[in-house]
Amino acid sequence: MYAFQHRLARSFYALISLPSTAMGFALSVQISALSWLLTTRYHLDIHQVGIVWAAGPLAGIVGQVVIGLISDRVWFWGGRRRPFIVIGGTLAALMLLALPNIGAIDGALGVGNLLVVATAVALTLDLAINISFNPTRSIIADVTPEGAARTRGYTWMQTISGFFGVLAYVIGAAAGNFMLIYTGVGVVLAFSLIPVFFVEEPRELAGAASTGEGAAAVRRTQWGQLLELFGAHAFAWIGVQTMFVYIIAFIQQKMPLPADAALAAEETGRIIPIAFAVLNTVGFLLPAPVLEPLARRIGRVRVHTIAMAIMAAGYFGIVAAGDTPVMLYLLMAVVGIGWGSVVSLPFAIMSEKVESGRMGLFMGLFNLSVVIPQLLVSLVLGSVIQAAGDKTIIFVISGTALAASTFLWTFIRDDRGEQPTVPPGGH
């Protein structure tokens, strides 16, 4: 074990955040570029865009649960999570390369249907991301003790990942989505392949070999609390995914865009990455320096509940006043407070309600509270939003979903027991 891992040094927290950052960067590229490419280059309508986006959640339902279960039980290439991070990262990078070449792929294969090819590329990209996302999050729980150190691991994950998410949107806004895509290929490969070889995974997970009544020291899975947590997290993701997929329709209707179609498409492609850059800037600045200290003081669940309420208020603010780019950016900063919490604190909260020896499986099950809402958004809400004359319905849905999430989080108990900050397997 490297000394910086044994000490749980800041550099170690930064390193174990990079694989998740790689997948987050790939997802940022997809969020920034996919809807834009499909509508402006391949001329799919908003309902068809929703169908393409549905491919990812379908991959996630199977991918994260199965990969999580397998990664709990196998060991090869010197690790439990390492092989899936390496494989998934490589595949994700290849699919990013495919995004701007969907038309060429369609022509080369003779499919004659852009929707089919786009869905296949999106499905493969999301499957790759899902192959890796579960292990990248599970490995943090594997190599950090419960309590403050675990929370620190996940808030550092969001800080590093969020920074690169902002970088992704800045690149998209300043240099265009094509430059963003090709930059993403390099980032995803480097952050997936290099860090995992400098982290020593525990050969045996805590609780993995414990059986029978003698395993009293092993934390039992708190199923009732988990189901409540899944429900609360699911409503948050209904709001988040509605924004990610359909914000382009809101911008096209509500923003003052040029009359020329090409110029309007270019301006839309600029507004989206700036808006998401603002969202992610707040999202990465808050977790480690603000949310984690607050969580130690008043509890993780309470901090997250407050963040969800603020996020709901930000969405309703966009409904009321987000009809110019400047106002949209300001209100996205408010939404970013909740976003920083959504992608950090729930993982720490969930990880301490399950047996450590089945962390991969439960990370996969927890992902259902993300992918099922994504499916709902893509397969059901797409038609509703396309039929609506006023596209502010997008943020009405988002705000209502976050308000429901806030309410449900008030029923969840915070497990606040602190554990010694000694890494698993350390002395």
N, C-alpha and C positions, 0 to 999 in steps of 0.2 A: 504494500500500500504506500503510495506517495505521501510524503509528510504533509502536504497541504490538504490532502483528504483526511488524514488522521486528525489534524487540528481543526477541521471544518473552517478553513480559511476563506476569506472573501473570494479569492481567486478560484477556489474549488466550487463555491456556489455559482460563480460566473461560468465556469467550465461546464458544469452539469446542466446549465441553462441553454447551452448552444444547440444541442440536438432538437429540443423543442422550438428554439428560435428558427432553425432551418425549416421545420414544418410550418411554423407561423408565417415565415417569409413567403413560402410557396403559396399559402392560403391568401396572404395579402396580394400577391401577384394575381391570383385567381379572382379575388374580389374586385380589384382595381380594373382588370383588363377583360375578364370573360364576358360580362354583360355588354361592355362597350364594343368588343370585337364582334359579338354575335349580332348586335343591332346595327352598327354602323358599317361593318365590312361585309357581313354575310346576310344582313337584312332580314333577320328573324324577328317576328313580333314578340311582344312582351310575354305572351302566354307560352310561346315556344322556348323563350329564354328560361322560364320557370321549369319547363320540362327538362332542359339540359341540367339545371341546377339540382333537380331531384336525383340525378345520378349519384351525386356525392353521398347524401344521406343513406341511399340504398346500400352503397358500398360500406358505409360506416356501421350499419346495423349488424352486418355479418363480420366485417373486417376487424373492428376493435374488440368485440367480444371473443371471437375465435383466436385472434392473435394474443389477446390478453391471457386467455386460458392456456394457450400453448406456451407462452413465454414464462408463465409461472412454473412450468414443469420440465422445461428442457434446459440443456446447457451445451453450447458448442461455440466455436470461435472464441473461446475464453470468456463467455458471458451468457447471461439469460436474456437481457434486453438488447445487447449489442448487435446480434445478427439481424434482427428485424429493423433496427435503426439504419444499418448499413444498406440493406436491401431496399427498404422503403425510400430512403433518401436518394439512392441512385435512380430508381424508377420515377420518382417525382421530378427529378431534374430532366429526365428524358421527355416526360409529358409536358413540362413547361416549354421545351423546344417545339413541341408539336402544336401548341396553342396558336401561334400566328401562321401556321402552315396547314390549317384544317382544310382549306380549299385545295391546296396541292395534294394533300393526302387523299382527299376525296377523288381528285382526278386520277391519281396514280393507281388507286385501288379500283376505280371504275364503279364506285358505289352509286354516284348520281344523286345523293341525298345528303346535303350539308347537316341537317338536323341529326341524322343517324351518326355521322362521323363526329360531329361536335359532342354528342352525347357519349360516344365511345371514348373520346379523349378525356372528357370531364370525368367519366366514370373511372378510367384508369388512373388519372391524376389523384382523384379523391381516394381511391383504393390505396394508392401509394402513401398518401398523407395519413390515412387511417392505419395503415400497417405500422407506421412509425409513431404517430401521435401517442398511442397508448404506451408503448415502451418508453418514449421520451419523458412521459409524466411519471410512469411507474418507477423508473430508475431513481428519481429524486426521492421517492418514499423509501426505496430499497436502501439507499446510502445515507439517510439522515434519520436520527432518532425522533420519536414523537415529541410534540410540544412546540416550544418556541423555534427550535432548529428546523422542524418540518415546515412551519409557517414561513420561516425565513427562506427556505429552499424554494417554495412556490411563489413568494413575492419577488425574489430575485429572478426567477424564471420569467415572470411577467415584465419586470423591469428591462431585462436584456432583450427578451423577445419583442416587447413593445417598442423599444428603441429602434430595432431593425424594421419593425412594421412601419414606423414613421419614415425611416429612410426609404422604404419601398415606395410609399406614397409621394415622398418628395422627388424621388427619381422619376416617377410616373408623371408628376406635374411639370417638372423642369425639363426632362429629356424625352418624355413620351413613353407610352406603354410598351412599345417594342424594346426600347432600351431597358425598361424595367424587367421585362421577361428574360432577356439574355443575362442581365445582372443576377437575376434570381437563380439561374442555372448554376452559376459559380458559387453563390452563397449557400445554396441547398447542399451541393456536393461537399463543400469544405466543412460545413458545420455538422453534417451527418457523419462523415467518414473519419475526421481527425479526432474530435474530443473523446469518443468512446474508448479509444485505446490508451487514455491517460486516467481512466476511472476504474478502480477495482470493484467489481460487483461481489457481494457476499455469495459464497457458494451455496449456503443454506439460508433461506429467508426465515426470519423470526416467526415461529409458529408453524412453519411448513412441516416439521417432523413431529409436532406435538399431537398426541391422540388421546382419546379417552378422558375420563374425569380428572386425570393428573395434569391436564393442560389448563389449570385454573388461572395461570398467569397470562394466558393468551387472551387478548381482547376478543370478545364474542361479537359476531356481526349483529348490529342493531337494526334489524330489518324495518321496524316501524319508522324509526328516524330516517333511514335511508329512503324509504318511499316518500316521506314528506319532503326530504331534500330534493329528490328527483323531480317531484312535481313543481316545487318552487323554482328550481333551475330551468325546467322546461318552459315555463311561462316567460322567463327572461329571454330564452333563446328564440321564442316566437317573435318577440319584439326586435331582437337584434337581427335575426335573419331576414325579417320583412324589410328592414332598412337596407341591409347589404344587397339584396337581390333587386329591389324595386325602386331604390332611390333615383335611378336614372329616369324613370317615368315622372317622378315628382319634379326633378330638375327641368326636364324637357317641357313640362307644362307651366311651371311657376316662375322659372328664372327668366330674366331679360336676355334672351339669346339672339344672335344675328339672324336675319331673315334667310340668308344663304344657307342651304342645308349642310354643305361641307364645313363652313365656318361654325355653324351651330354644333355639329358633331365634334369639332376640335375643341370648342369651348366647354362642351359637356365632359369631354375627356380630361379637361383641366380641373373643372370644379370637383368632380368626384374624388380624385386622389388628394386634393387639398383638404376637402372635408374629412376624409378618413385619416389624413396626416394629423389634423387637429385632434380628432378623436383619440388616436393612438399616442399622441404626445402627452396628453393628460393621462391616458391609460398607463403609460410606462413611467411617468414621473411620480405617480402617487404610491404604488404598492410598497416598495421597500422603505422609503423614508417616512411615509405617512400612514398607510393602512396597517403595516406590520406593527409599528409602535402602538397605534390605537387599539389593535386587536389584543395586544398584551395587556392593555389597560382596562378595556371595557368588554372584551370578548369578540371573537371573530364573527359570530353570527350577528351580533348587534351592529358591528361595523358594516357588514355586508347588507343588512336590511336597510340601513340608512342610505347606503350607496344606491340600492335599487330604487328607493323613493326619489332620490335626486335624478336618477336616470329617467324615470317616468316623467318628472317635471320638465326635463330637457326635451323630451319628445313632444309633449303637449305645447311647449314653447315654440317648437318648429311649426306645429299646426297653426298657432296664433300669429307668428311673426317671421317665419323662416322663408320669406319669398324673395330674398336677395342673397347673393353669395356671402356677403359680410355677415348678415344675421344668421345664415345657416352655419357658418364657421364658428361664430360665437356660441351658438346653442349646441353645436357638436362638442364643444369643449365641456359643457355641462354634462352631456351624455357620456363623455369620456370618463367622468368620475365613477360612474357605474360600470363602465366597460373594464376599467382597471381592476375592479373587484371581481367581476364575472369570471375573468380568466385567471384568477389566482386563488382567492380565498376558498371558494367551494371545493377545490381539490384538497387543500389542507384539512378542511372540515370533514370531508368524506373519508379521507385516508385514515382517520382515527376512529372511524365507526366500523371498521372491518378488520378481519384477520390479516396480518401482514403477509402470511404465506399465500394469500390469494389476491394480492393487490392488483395484478394484471387483469384478472377476471373482473374484479369490481370496478376498475377503471373503465373496462369495456362496457359493463352494465351502466355505469354512470354516463357514458357517452350516449346511451339511448335517450337520455334527457336532453341531448343536443340534436341528434339526428332525426328523431321522430318529429319534433317541432319543425326541423328543416323540411321534412317531407310534407308536413301540413302546409307550410308556407308555399312550397313549390307547386304542389298538386291541387291545393284547394284555393288558397288566397290569390294565386295568379289570375284565375278567371274572375274573381271578385274585383280585384284591383283594375283589371283591364276593362271591365264593364262599368266601373265607377266614372262618372263625369269629372269628379273632383279628386285629384290624386293626393290631396292631403289625407285621404283615408289611409294611406300608407302609414303615416305617423300617428293617426288616431289608433290604428291597430297596435302599433308599437307601444304607445303610451299606456293603453289599456292593459296590454300583456304585462308590462313592467309594474303597473299598479297591482295586478293580481299576484305577481311574484313577490312584491313587497309584503302583501298581506299574508301569503303562505309562509314566508320566512319567519314571521312572528311566532309561529308554532314550533319552531325547531330549537332543540336544546343544544347549548354549546358545551362540548367536552373540553374542559380547560386544564386538565391535569398536566403539569409540567414534568418532563422526563429529563434525566441528566443528558447534557449535550456531548455524549460520547458516540462516535459513529459505530454502526453495526459491525461487529468483528474487531473493534478497536480495543486497546488495553490502556 
